[in-house]
């Protein structure tokens, strides 16, 4: 057994274009992240012709049948990648203040203390 490699989206694209020499990976243990698969699927959806979409679909099928797909069930990649590249409706945002905080631990824990605040706009 050779190296353990996780292939990125760039390698999937190189496979589709025929610009990668798979023989150089012959003894390697290959895997691809679910996020890379989701990114590649967006490329299928955005293909400029039906022929190119079909080629990409065949390439993806060949890849996923030959390598392990690494998934993390707590955070599916598809909704995240599907949202990329889509324009959201415009809206106006007004920032009235910015705060400097000290963060303890992961951001998701919301464990922080404000140190200073800079307010914007007119003074009273």
C-alpha positions in Angstrom: 0.0 0.0 0.0 1.3 3.5 -0.9 0.3 6.8 0.5 -3.1 7.7 1.9 -4.4 10.6 -0.2 -7.5 12.7 0.0 -8.3 14.1 -3.5 -9.5 17.6 -3.8 -11.9 19.1 -6.4 -8.9 20.1 -8.6 -8.0 16.4 -9.0 -11.6 15.6 -10.0 -11.5 18.3 -12.6 -8.1 17.1 -13.8 -9.5 13.6 -14.2 -12.5 14.9 -16.2 -10.1 16.8 -18.5 -7.7 13.9 -18.9 -4.7 15.8 -17.5 -3.9 13.5 -14.6 -1.8 10.4 -14.9 -3.6 7.9 -12.6 -0.7 5.4 -13.0 1.3 7.6 -10.6 -1.4 6.9 -7.9 -1.5 3.2 -8.6 -0.5 1.9 -5.1 -2.0 4.8 -3.1 -5.1 4.6 -1.0 -7.4 7.2 -2.4 -10.4 9.0 -0.9 -12.4 12.2 -1.7 -14.2 14.4 0.7 -18.0 14.8 0.3 -17.5 18.5 0.1 -15.3 18.0 -3.1 -18.0 15.8 -4.5 -20.6 18.5 -3.8 -18.5 21.1 -5.4 -18.0 19.0 -8.5 -21.8 18.4 -8.7 -22.3 22.2 -8.9 -19.9 22.1 -11.8 -22.2 19.6 -13.5 -25.2 21.8 -12.9 -23.4 24.9 -14.3 -22.0 23.1 -17.4 -22.4 25.2 -20.5 -23.7 22.4 -22.6 -25.6 19.1 -22.0 -22.7 17.2 -23.5 -20.3 18.7 -21.0 -22.7 18.0 -18.1 -23.0 14.3 -19.3 -19.2 14.0 -19.5 -18.8 15.4 -16.0 -21.5 13.1 -14.7 -19.7 10.0 -16.2 -16.4 11.2 -14.7 -18.0 11.6 -11.3 -19.5 8.1 -11.5 -16.1 6.7 -12.4 -14.3 8.5 -9.6 -16.8 7.6 -6.9 -16.8 3.9 -7.9 -13.0 3.8 -7.6 -12.3 5.8 -4.4 -13.8 6.1 -0.9 -16.1 9.1 -0.3 -15.4 10.6 3.1 -18.6 11.9 4.7 -19.3 13.7 8.0 -23.0 13.1 8.7 -23.4 16.0 11.1 -22.7 18.6 8.4 -23.9 17.6 4.9 -21.9 19.5 2.2 -24.5 19.7 -0.5 -26.6 22.6 0.9 -23.5 24.7 1.6 -22.0 24.2 -1.9 -25.4 24.6 -3.6 -25.7 28.1 -2.0 -22.3 29.2 -3.4 -22.4 31.2 -6.5 -26.0 32.2 -6.2 -26.9 35.8 -5.8 -29.0 36.8 -2.9 -31.5 39.7 -3.1 -30.0 43.0 -2.3 -30.6 44.8 0.9 -29.2 47.9 2.6 -27.3 47.3 5.9 -26.4 50.1 8.3 -23.7 49.4 10.8 -24.1 51.6 13.9 -21.3 50.1 16.1 -18.4 47.6 16.1 -17.3 45.9 19.3 -13.9 44.4 20.2 -14.3 41.2 22.2 -12.1 38.6 23.9 -13.2 35.1 22.7 -12.6 32.1 24.9 -12.9 28.7 23.2 -14.7 27.9 20.0 -16.9 30.7 18.5 -19.9 28.4 18.6 -19.9 28.6 22.4 -20.5 32.3 22.4 -18.1 32.7 25.4 -16.8 36.2 25.0 -16.5 39.5 26.8 -16.8 42.9 25.2 -13.7 45.1 25.6 -14.6 48.2 23.7 -17.3 49.5 21.3 -16.9 52.1 18.6 -20.2 53.7 17.7 -20.9 55.3 14.2 -23.2 58.0 13.2 -24.2 61.3 14.7 -23.3 62.2 18.3 -25.9 63.4 20.8 
